[in-house]
Amino acid sequence: MLDLAIMGFLAEAPLHGYELRTRVAQLTGHVRPVSDGSLYPAINRLERHGCVTRHVEQGPKGSVRRRHTLSLTSQGKDQLLGQLRNPGEKFITDRNRFNVVLAFLGLVPDVREQAAVLQRRREFLDQPASYFTRGGKLVRAVDTPDRYRKGMLQISRESRRVEIAWLDSTLAELSAEASGV
């Protein structure tokens, strides 16, 4: 997830490490905080794999500090587009990872490929789900006397309903675009 977010933001524009960390934290930080201990090793790994380059430039006027600016290479862009076109199963089934895919899916130029990713998420959401089971069966909100579990299940159900409505609408739009309507 972190690599995808890094490459996605760098596809938009070269960034300094601090700016990149801020953007990644805004996208994922409420769920998975971004520490220097995870961000910089990820940047170094992407650099070793030829996906990211860094160059040193003078810091702000009057500052003696130099800053490292990170850029996405053409190999990095190919890697990013490959991951966006065919995200792993966890990126489809995990809402937070899927949000990272959504943040950059517009970089994929072919609307049919965009639609294929959304269709995978839509099919996943068609499957029954619950956080809890009883006797091998999924527990629904109406089946639990615990108000807090009931709340979790109701919030989840409504979030799912809204996401499905958005996916259906967006898939219809993409279909119309693909057919030239």
C-alpha positions as CSV (number, residue, x, y, z in Angstrom):
1,M,0.0,0.0,0.0
2,L,2.8,2.4,0.9
3,D,4.7,1.7,-2.4
4,L,1.6,2.4,-4.4
5,A,0.9,5.6,-2.6
6,I,4.5,6.8,-3.0
7,M,4.5,6.1,-6.7
8,G,1.0,7.5,-7.2
9,F,1.9,10.9,-5.6
10,L,5.2,11.0,-7.5
11,A,3.4,10.3,-10.8
12,E,1.6,13.6,-10.2
13,A,4.8,15.6,-9.5
14,P,8.3,15.3,-8.1
15,L,8.2,15.9,-4.3
16,H,10.6,16.4,-1.4
17,G,10.6,13.6,1.2
18,Y,8.7,15.7,3.8
19,E,6.0,16.7,1.2
20,L,5.6,13.1,0.2
21,R,5.3,11.9,3.8
22,T,2.6,14.6,4.4
23,R,0.6,13.5,1.4
24,V,0.8,9.8,2.2
25,A,-0.1,10.5,5.8
26,Q,-3.2,12.4,4.6
27,L,-4.3,9.5,2.4
28,T,-3.5,6.6,4.8
29,G,-2.4,8.1,8.1
30,H,-5.7,7.8,9.9
31,V,-5.6,4.1,9.4
32,R,-2.0,3.3,9.1
33,P,0.3,6.1,10.4
34,V,3.3,6.7,8.2
35,S,6.6,6.8,10.2
36,D,10.0,7.6,8.9
37,G,10.9,4.0,9.8
38,S,8.5,2.8,7.1
39,L,8.5,5.6,4.5
40,Y,12.2,6.0,3.9
41,P,12.9,2.2,3.6
42,A,10.1,2.1,1.1
43,I,11.6,5.0,-0.9
44,N,15.0,3.3,-0.8
45,R,13.5,0.0,-2.0
46,L,11.7,1.8,-4.9
47,E,15.0,3.6,-5.7
48,R,16.9,0.3,-5.8
49,H,14.3,-1.2,-8.1
50,G,14.7,1.7,-10.5
51,C,11.2,3.1,-9.8
52,V,12.2,6.3,-8.1
53,T,15.2,8.7,-8.5
54,R,16.3,11.3,-6.1
55,H,18.4,14.4,-6.7
56,V,19.7,16.9,-4.2
57,E,18.8,20.6,-4.5
58,Q,19.3,23.7,-2.5
59,G,16.8,24.2,0.4
60,P,14.7,27.2,0.9
61,K,16.3,30.6,0.4
62,G,18.7,31.4,3.2
63,S,18.9,27.8,4.3
64,V,22.1,25.9,4.2
65,R,20.2,22.5,4.2
66,R,19.9,20.6,1.0
67,R,16.7,18.8,0.1
68,H,16.2,15.5,-1.7
69,T,13.6,15.7,-4.4
70,L,12.1,12.4,-5.5
71,S,10.8,11.6,-9.0
72,L,9.0,8.7,-10.6
73,T,11.0,7.0,-13.4
74,S,9.4,5.6,-16.5
75,Q,10.0,2.1,-15.0
76,G,8.2,3.3,-11.9
77,K,5.3,4.6,-13.9
78,D,5.0,1.3,-15.7
79,Q,5.1,-0.5,-12.3
80,L,2.4,1.9,-10.9
81,L,0.1,1.4,-13.9
82,G,0.6,-2.3,-13.6
83,Q,-0.4,-2.3,-10.0
84,L,-3.4,-0.1,-10.7
85,R,-4.6,-2.2,-13.6
86,N,-4.3,-5.4,-11.7
87,P,-4.3,-4.8,-7.9
88,G,-3.7,-7.8,-5.7
89,E,-6.7,-9.3,-3.9
90,K,-6.0,-7.4,-0.7
91,F,-6.3,-4.2,-2.6
92,I,-9.8,-5.2,-3.7
93,T,-11.0,-6.7,-0.4
94,D,-9.5,-4.2,2.1
95,R,-11.4,-0.8,2.1
96,N,-8.3,1.2,3.1
97,R,-6.1,-0.4,0.4
98,F,-8.9,0.0,-2.1
99,N,-9.0,3.7,-1.3
100,V,-5.3,4.0,-2.3
101,V,-6.1,2.4,-5.6
102,L,-9.0,4.8,-6.1
103,A,-6.8,7.8,-5.4
104,F,-4.7,7.0,-8.4
105,L,-6.9,4.9,-10.7
106,G,-7.6,7.9,-12.9
107,L,-3.9,7.6,-14.0
108,V,-4.8,4.5,-16.0
109,P,-5.7,5.9,-19.4
110,D,-8.1,3.2,-20.6
111,V,-11.5,3.5,-19.0
112,R,-12.2,-0.2,-19.7
113,E,-9.2,-1.1,-17.5
114,Q,-10.5,1.3,-14.8
115,A,-13.9,-0.3,-15.0
116,A,-12.4,-3.8,-14.6
117,V,-10.9,-2.8,-11.3
118,L,-14.1,-1.3,-10.1
119,Q,-16.0,-4.4,-11.2
120,R,-13.8,-6.6,-9.1
121,R,-14.6,-4.5,-6.1
122,R,-18.3,-4.6,-6.9
123,E,-18.2,-8.4,-7.2
124,F,-16.5,-8.6,-3.8
125,L,-19.1,-6.4,-2.2
126,D,-21.9,-8.7,-3.6
127,Q,-20.6,-11.4,-1.2
128,P,-22.3,-11.5,2.2
129,A,-20.2,-10.2,5.0
130,S,-20.2,-9.7,8.8
131,Y,-17.6,-9.2,11.5
132,F,-19.2,-11.9,13.6
133,T,-20.6,-15.5,13.2
134,R,-22.7,-17.7,15.4
135,G,-23.1,-21.4,14.7
136,G,-21.3,-21.0,11.4
137,K,-23.7,-18.3,10.2
138,L,-23.0,-14.6,9.7
139,V,-24.5,-12.4,12.4
140,R,-26.7,-9.5,11.1
141,A,-27.3,-6.3,13.0
142,V,-30.9,-7.3,13.8
143,D,-29.6,-10.6,15.2
144,T,-27.4,-9.2,17.9
145,P,-28.5,-7.7,21.2
146,D,-25.2,-5.9,21.8
147,R,-25.7,-2.3,20.8
148,Y,-22.1,-1.7,19.9
149,R,-21.8,-4.7,17.6
150,K,-25.2,-3.7,16.2
151,G,-23.8,-0.2,15.5
152,M,-20.7,-1.7,13.8
153,L,-22.8,-3.8,11.6
154,Q,-25.3,-1.0,10.7
155,I,-22.4,1.4,9.9
156,S,-20.8,-1.3,7.8
157,R,-24.0,-2.1,6.0
158,E,-24.7,1.6,5.1
159,S,-21.1,2.2,4.0
160,R,-21.4,-0.8,1.8
161,R,-24.7,0.3,0.4
162,V,-23.3,3.8,-0.5
163,E,-20.2,2.3,-2.0
164,I,-22.2,-0.1,-4.2
165,A,-24.4,2.8,-5.4
166,W,-21.2,4.8,-6.3
167,L,-19.6,1.8,-8.0
168,D,-22.8,1.1,-10.1
169,S,-23.0,4.8,-11.1
170,T,-19.4,5.0,-12.0
171,L,-19.4,1.7,-13.9
172,A,-22.3,3.0,-16.0
173,E,-20.4,6.2,-16.7
174,L,-17.3,4.3,-17.7
175,S,-19.3,2.0,-19.9
176,A,-20.8,5.0,-21.7
177,E,-17.4,6.5,-22.2
178,A,-15.9,3.3,-23.5
179,S,-18.8,2.9,-26.0
180,G,-18.4,6.6,-27.1
181,V,-21.9,7.6,-26.0
